[in-house]
Amino acid sequence: MASAPTEFRGVTAVAKANVYFDGKVVSHSVLFPDGSKKTLGLIYPGKFHFGTEKAERMEIIAGACQVKLDGAPAAISHIAGQAFDVPAKSGFDIEVTSGICEYICSFIG
């Protein structure tokens, strides 16, 4: 898998944070000239469920997590340098047991 980008040029960063689960998941939106959007975020220890409207690709850029897609039989571990895809109109549980998990979420659908 190609490595995750370390920076984005020529984008608009939205200053207002997206804050979930009492601040245990925080992200900022990045808007691209072509109309696409990504979020850059942090997940603190805990277990959280997210629903999706559009398909998403989650790239883990630091830390580790366990992810169980809705309908999947079991959770799968992901570490920095790995990614997982979430289908549109579904969801996933994500758990971080220690440290902070950093991610890039790309909306692909």
NUKEKOL-990414 format. One line per field, with one value per atom (N, C-alpha, C): chain; atom name; residue number from 1; residue in three letters; x, y, z. Coordinates in Angstrom, 2 decimals. Each point is the difference from the previous one (the first is absolute). Layout:
N
kette: A,...
atom: CA,...
nr: NUM,...
rest: ala,...
xx: X,...
yy: Y,...
zz: Z,...
***
This chain:
109
kette: A,A,A,A,A,A,A,A,A,A,A,A,A,A,A,A,A,A,A,A,A,A,A,A,A,A,A,A,A,A,A,A,A,A,A,A,A,A,A,A,A,A,A,A,A,A,A,A,A,A,A,A,A,A,A,A,A,A,A,A,A,A,A,A,A,A,A,A,A,A,A,A,A,A,A,A,A,A,A,A,A,A,A,A,A,A,A,A,A,A,A,A,A,A,A,A,A,A,A,A,A,A,A,A,A,A,A,A,A,A,A,A,A,A,A,A,A,A,A,A,A,A,A,A,A,A,A,A,A,A,A,A,A,A,A,A,A,A,A,A,A,A,A,A,A,A,A,A,A,A,A,A,A,A,A,A,A,A,A,A,A,A,A,A,A,A,A,A,A,A,A,A,A,A,A,A,A,A,A,A,A,A,A,A,A,A,A,A,A,A,A,A,A,A,A,A,A,A,A,A,A,A,A,A,A,A,A,A,A,A,A,A,A,A,A,A,A,A,A,A,A,A,A,A,A,A,A,A,A,A,A,A,A,A,A,A,A,A,A,A,A,A,A,A,A,A,A,A,A,A,A,A,A,A,A,A,A,A,A,A,A,A,A,A,A,A,A,A,A,A,A,A,A,A,A,A,A,A,A,A,A,A,A,A,A,A,A,A,A,A,A,A,A,A,A,A,A,A,A,A,A,A,A,A,A,A,A,A,A,A,A,A,A,A,A,A,A,A,A,A,A,A,A,A,A,A,A
atom: N,CA,C,N,CA,C,N,CA,C,N,CA,C,N,CA,C,N,CA,C,N,CA,C,N,CA,C,N,CA,C,N,CA,C,N,CA,C,N,CA,C,N,CA,C,N,CA,C,N,CA,C,N,CA,C,N,CA,C,N,CA,C,N,CA,C,N,CA,C,N,CA,C,N,CA,C,N,CA,C,N,CA,C,N,CA,C,N,CA,C,N,CA,C,N,CA,C,N,CA,C,N,CA,C,N,CA,C,N,CA,C,N,CA,C,N,CA,C,N,CA,C,N,CA,C,N,CA,C,N,CA,C,N,CA,C,N,CA,C,N,CA,C,N,CA,C,N,CA,C,N,CA,C,N,CA,C,N,CA,C,N,CA,C,N,CA,C,N,CA,C,N,CA,C,N,CA,C,N,CA,C,N,CA,C,N,CA,C,N,CA,C,N,CA,C,N,CA,C,N,CA,C,N,CA,C,N,CA,C,N,CA,C,N,CA,C,N,CA,C,N,CA,C,N,CA,C,N,CA,C,N,CA,C,N,CA,C,N,CA,C,N,CA,C,N,CA,C,N,CA,C,N,CA,C,N,CA,C,N,CA,C,N,CA,C,N,CA,C,N,CA,C,N,CA,C,N,CA,C,N,CA,C,N,CA,C,N,CA,C,N,CA,C,N,CA,C,N,CA,C,N,CA,C,N,CA,C,N,CA,C,N,CA,C,N,CA,C,N,CA,C,N,CA,C,N,CA,C,N,CA,C,N,CA,C,N,CA,C,N,CA,C,N,CA,C,N,CA,C,N,CA,C,N,CA,C,N,CA,C,N,CA,C,N,CA,C,N,CA,C,N,CA,C,N,CA,C,N,CA,C
nr: 1,1,1,2,2,2,3,3,3,4,4,4,5,5,5,6,6,6,7,7,7,8,8,8,9,9,9,10,10,10,11,11,11,12,12,12,13,13,13,14,14,14,15,15,15,16,16,16,17,17,17,18,18,18,19,19,19,20,20,20,21,21,21,22,22,22,23,23,23,24,24,24,25,25,25,26,26,26,27,27,27,28,28,28,29,29,29,30,30,30,31,31,31,32,32,32,33,33,33,34,34,34,35,35,35,36,36,36,37,37,37,38,38,38,39,39,39,40,40,40,41,41,41,42,42,42,43,43,43,44,44,44,45,45,45,46,46,46,47,47,47,48,48,48,49,49,49,50,50,50,51,51,51,52,52,52,53,53,53,54,54,54,55,55,55,56,56,56,57,57,57,58,58,58,59,59,59,60,60,60,61,61,61,62,62,62,63,63,63,64,64,64,65,65,65,66,66,66,67,67,67,68,68,68,69,69,69,70,70,70,71,71,71,72,72,72,73,73,73,74,74,74,75,75,75,76,76,76,77,77,77,78,78,78,79,79,79,80,80,80,81,81,81,82,82,82,83,83,83,84,84,84,85,85,85,86,86,86,87,87,87,88,88,88,89,89,89,90,90,90,91,91,91,92,92,92,93,93,93,94,94,94,95,95,95,96,96,96,97,97,97,98,98,98,99,99,99,100,100,100,101,101,101,102,102,102,103,103,103,104,104,104,105,105,105,106,106,106,107,107,107,108,108,108,109,109,109
rest: met,met,met,ala,ala,ala,ser,ser,ser,ala,ala,ala,pro,pro,pro,thr,thr,thr,glu,glu,glu,phe,phe,phe,arg,arg,arg,gly,gly,gly,val,val,val,thr,thr,thr,ala,ala,ala,val,val,val,ala,ala,ala,lys,lys,lys,ala,ala,ala,asn,asn,asn,val,val,val,tyr,tyr,tyr,phe,phe,phe,asp,asp,asp,gly,gly,gly,lys,lys,lys,val,val,val,val,val,val,ser,ser,ser,his,his,his,ser,ser,ser,val,val,val,leu,leu,leu,phe,phe,phe,pro,pro,pro,asp,asp,asp,gly,gly,gly,ser,ser,ser,lys,lys,lys,lys,lys,lys,thr,thr,thr,leu,leu,leu,gly,gly,gly,leu,leu,leu,ile,ile,ile,tyr,tyr,tyr,pro,pro,pro,gly,gly,gly,lys,lys,lys,phe,phe,phe,his,his,his,phe,phe,phe,gly,gly,gly,thr,thr,thr,glu,glu,glu,lys,lys,lys,ala,ala,ala,glu,glu,glu,arg,arg,arg,met,met,met,glu,glu,glu,ile,ile,ile,ile,ile,ile,ala,ala,ala,gly,gly,gly,ala,ala,ala,cys,cys,cys,gln,gln,gln,val,val,val,lys,lys,lys,leu,leu,leu,asp,asp,asp,gly,gly,gly,ala,ala,ala,pro,pro,pro,ala,ala,ala,ala,ala,ala,ile,ile,ile,ser,ser,ser,his,his,his,ile,ile,ile,ala,ala,ala,gly,gly,gly,gln,gln,gln,ala,ala,ala,phe,phe,phe,asp,asp,asp,val,val,val,pro,pro,pro,ala,ala,ala,lys,lys,lys,ser,ser,ser,gly,gly,gly,phe,phe,phe,asp,asp,asp,ile,ile,ile,glu,glu,glu,val,val,val,thr,thr,thr,ser,ser,ser,gly,gly,gly,ile,ile,ile,cys,cys,cys,glu,glu,glu,tyr,tyr,tyr,ile,ile,ile,cys,cys,cys,ser,ser,ser,phe,phe,phe,ile,ile,ile,gly,gly,gly
xx: 0.85,-0.85,0.89,-0.39,0.74,-0.07,1.06,-0.01,-0.95,-0.55,-0.93,0.76,-0.67,0.66,0.37,1.05,0.41,-0.45,-0.40,-0.54,-0.85,-0.88,-0.86,0.24,0.23,0.24,-1.21,-0.21,-1.05,-1.41,-0.19,-1.30,-0.54,-1.26,-0.59,-0.20,0.57,-0.18,-1.11,-0.95,-1.10,0.44,0.01,0.51,-0.88,-1.31,-0.92,0.15,0.27,0.20,-1.33,0.05,-1.10,0.31,-0.82,0.27,-1.08,0.42,-0.92,0.36,-0.99,0.21,0.76,-0.54,0.58,1.48,0.39,1.37,0.96,-0.50,0.90,0.32,-0.77,0.30,-0.14,1.06,0.01,0.63,-0.65,0.58,-0.21,0.77,-0.15,-0.18,-0.89,-0.26,1.01,0.39,0.88,-0.74,-0.18,-0.75,0.97,-0.16,0.90,-0.62,0.84,-0.52,-0.97,0.13,-0.89,-1.34,-0.22,-1.26,0.02,1.09,0.07,0.35,-0.21,0.19,0.66,0.86,0.59,-0.12,0.08,0.14,1.29,0.66,1.21,-0.36,0.22,-0.51,0.83,-0.44,0.60,-1.10,0.34,-0.92,0.74,-0.56,0.56,-0.54,0.59,-0.46,-1.50,-0.61,-1.42,-0.53,-1.29,-0.66,-1.16,-0.07,-0.94,-0.64,-1.26,-0.68,-0.28,0.31,-0.27,-0.87,-0.96,-0.80,0.53,-0.22,0.48,-1.15,0.04,-0.89,0.73,1.20,0.84,1.01,0.52,1.09,1.23,0.77,1.18,1.20,1.17,1.27,0.69,0.29,0.69,1.45,0.93,1.43,0.52,0.60,0.58,1.41,0.28,1.31,0.89,-0.59,0.77,-0.88,0.63,-0.74,-0.61,-1.01,-0.63,-1.46,-0.79,-1.41,-0.51,-1.16,-0.75,-1.27,-0.35,-1.16,-0.90,-1.29,-1.00,-1.03,-0.01,-0.99,-1.36,-1.06,-1.35,-0.19,-0.49,-0.25,1.20,1.18,1.20,0.01,0.59,-0.01,0.95,1.05,0.98,0.72,0.63,0.80,1.36,0.60,1.32,0.91,1.23,0.98,0.60,0.21,0.64,1.06,1.15,1.09,0.38,0.87,0.47,0.47,-0.43,0.36,-1.07,-1.02,-1.08,-1.26,-0.94,-1.26,-1.14,-1.21,-1.18,-1.08,-0.87,-1.08,-1.33,-0.86,-1.33,-1.03,-0.90,-1.02,-0.94,-0.59,-1.00,-1.19,-0.66,-1.21,0.20,1.12,0.27,0.65,0.90,0.66,1.08,0.64,1.08,0.22,0.50,0.49,1.50,0.55,1.45,0.41,1.04,0.47,1.49,0.37,1.41,0.21,0.97,0.20,1.09,0.93,1.03,0.56,0.53,0.57,-1.08,0.42,-0.89,0.13,-1.12,-0.03,-0.27,0.89,-0.17,-0.40,-0.90,-0.51,-0.26,-0.09,-0.50,-1.22,-1.15,-1.22,-0.28,-0.06,-0.34,-1.41,-0.81,-1.38,0.04,-0.28,0.23,-1.27,-1.14,-1.23,-0.98
yy: -1.18,1.18,1.23,1.02,1.25,0.67,0.72,0.65,1.19,0.30,1.12,1.31,0.99,1.30,0.61,0.81,0.68,1.45,0.52,1.35,0.14,1.01,0.30,1.45,0.26,1.37,0.49,1.31,0.60,-0.37,-0.15,-0.41,1.08,-0.15,0.85,-0.85,0.45,-0.69,0.71,-0.77,0.56,0.07,1.20,0.19,-0.66,0.03,-0.57,-1.52,-0.54,-1.45,-0.75,-1.24,-0.95,-0.77,0.15,-0.60,-1.02,-1.23,-1.10,-0.63,-0.64,-0.80,0.77,1.19,0.84,0.30,0.19,0.38,-1.15,-1.22,-1.16,-0.31,0.58,-0.08,1.42,0.51,1.37,-0.01,0.72,0.10,1.40,0.30,1.24,-0.37,0.74,-0.25,0.75,-0.65,0.58,-0.08,1.16,0.07,0.21,-0.81,0.03,0.78,0.58,0.78,-0.77,-1.32,-0.80,-0.30,0.52,-0.21,-1.17,-0.78,-1.13,0.50,-0.88,0.35,-1.16,0.34,-0.97,0.58,-0.87,0.48,-0.58,0.79,-0.41,-0.04,-1.16,-0.10,-0.81,0.09,-0.72,-0.77,-1.22,-0.80,-0.39,0.41,-0.33,-1.36,-0.60,-1.32,-0.05,-1.08,-0.23,-0.79,-0.30,-0.72,0.85,0.22,0.94,-0.60,0.38,-0.45,1.21,-0.15,1.04,-0.56,0.77,-0.32,0.76,-0.52,0.65,0.25,1.12,0.28,-0.38,0.58,-0.29,-1.07,-0.67,-0.96,0.77,-0.64,0.64,-0.92,0.60,-0.71,0.63,-0.82,0.47,-0.49,0.96,-0.32,0.30,-0.98,0.18,0.53,1.18,0.59,-0.05,-0.29,-0.20,-0.75,-0.81,-0.75,-1.27,-0.50,-1.26,-0.01,-0.86,-0.11,-1.37,-0.35,-1.18,0.50,-0.57,0.46,-1.18,0.18,-1.00,0.70,-0.34,0.56,-0.59,0.79,-0.52,-1.26,-1.05,-1.26,-0.93,0.47,-0.85,-0.93,-1.20,-0.94,0.37,0.78,0.29,1.31,0.54,1.20,-0.35,0.96,-0.18,1.11,-0.35,0.97,0.77,1.29,0.86,0.83,0.15,0.81,1.06,0.91,1.06,-0.61,0.62,-0.48,-0.89,-0.36,-0.83,0.83,-0.53,0.69,-1.02,0.51,-0.84,0.83,-0.67,0.65,-0.31,1.00,-0.15,0.29,-0.93,0.23,1.16,0.59,1.05,-0.57,0.87,-0.35,-1.23,-0.01,-1.08,0.63,-0.72,0.54,-0.93,0.42,-0.81,0.39,-0.98,0.24,0.13,0.98,0.15,0.11,-0.75,-0.01,0.28,0.92,0.30,-0.37,-0.87,-0.46,0.78,0.61,0.81,1.00,1.09,1.02,0.72,0.63,0.74,-0.57,-0.24,-0.46,1.23,0.24,1.12,-0.55,0.73,-0.52,1.09,-0.43,0.81,-0.74,0.67,-0.58,0.65,-0.81,0.48,-0.45,0.92,-0.33,-0.40,-1.28,-0.55,-0.33,0.28,-0.35,1.12
zz: 0.00,0.00,0.00,-0.75,-0.04,1.37,0.34,1.30,-0.01,1.15,0.15,-0.20,-0.54,-0.18,1.35,0.00,1.23,0.01,-1.17,-0.07,-1.25,0.02,-1.15,-0.38,-1.27,-0.48,-0.79,0.02,-0.79,0.44,1.31,0.53,0.94,0.38,1.02,1.24,1.11,1.27,0.78,0.49,0.78,1.47,0.55,1.36,1.06,-0.19,0.99,0.02,1.16,0.15,0.00,-0.47,0.15,1.28,1.03,1.30,0.31,0.29,0.28,1.34,0.62,1.21,1.08,0.33,1.07,-0.22,-1.25,-0.32,-0.15,0.05,-0.15,-1.46,-0.91,-1.44,-0.54,-0.61,-0.51,-1.39,-0.94,-1.34,-0.55,-1.04,-0.76,-1.46,-0.67,-1.41,-0.87,-1.09,-1.00,-1.33,-0.66,-1.25,-1.16,-1.05,-1.14,-1.16,-0.87,-1.12,-0.90,-0.09,-0.85,0.66,1.21,0.71,0.97,0.00,0.93,1.41,0.96,1.41,0.73,0.93,0.92,1.40,0.98,1.37,0.57,0.83,0.71,1.46,0.65,1.36,0.96,1.25,1.13,0.71,0.42,0.81,1.28,1.12,1.31,0.45,1.02,0.42,0.29,-0.49,0.17,-1.18,0.05,-1.09,-0.49,-1.31,-0.58,-1.25,-0.25,-1.22,-0.89,-1.29,-0.99,-1.10,-0.44,-1.16,-1.20,-1.19,-1.21,-0.97,-0.65,-1.12,-1.29,-0.16,-1.17,0.36,-1.01,0.23,0.50,0.85,0.58,-0.05,-0.11,0.18,1.19,1.00,1.20,-0.05,-0.07,0.01,1.39,0.62,1.34,-0.20,0.56,-0.21,1.25,1.15,1.23,0.99,0.83,1.00,-0.57,0.70,-0.39,0.47,-0.65,0.35,-0.41,0.54,-0.40,-0.67,-1.16,-0.74,-0.34,0.28,-0.39,-0.86,-1.29,-0.91,0.34,-0.17,0.23,-0.83,0.64,-0.68,-0.09,0.35,-0.05,1.21,-0.14,1.11,1.15,-0.29,1.04,-0.31,1.03,-0.16,-0.59,-0.69,-0.61,0.53,0.34,0.48,-1.17,0.22,-1.00,0.70,-0.66,0.54,-1.03,0.40,-0.89,-1.32,-1.10,-1.33,-0.62,0.77,-0.52,-0.18,-0.78,-0.25,-0.04,0.17,-0.18,-0.66,-0.75,-0.71,0.68,0.04,0.61,-1.09,-0.26,-1.03,0.36,-1.03,0.22,0.76,0.74,0.75,0.89,0.71,0.94,1.23,0.62,1.18,0.49,1.07,0.57,1.45,0.76,1.35,-0.09,0.70,0.05,1.47,0.35,1.38,0.04,0.87,0.28,1.46,0.26,1.37,0.73,-0.73,0.65,-1.01,0.53,-0.87,-0.80,-1.06,-0.88,-1.40,-0.64,-1.38,-0.89,-0.97,-0.93,-1.36,-0.68,-1.27,-1.01,-1.26,-1.11,-0.51,-0.04,-0.54,-1.35,-1.05,-1.32,-0.33,-0.49,-0.39,-1.47,-0.26,-1.35,-0.74,0.57,-0.70,-0.06
***
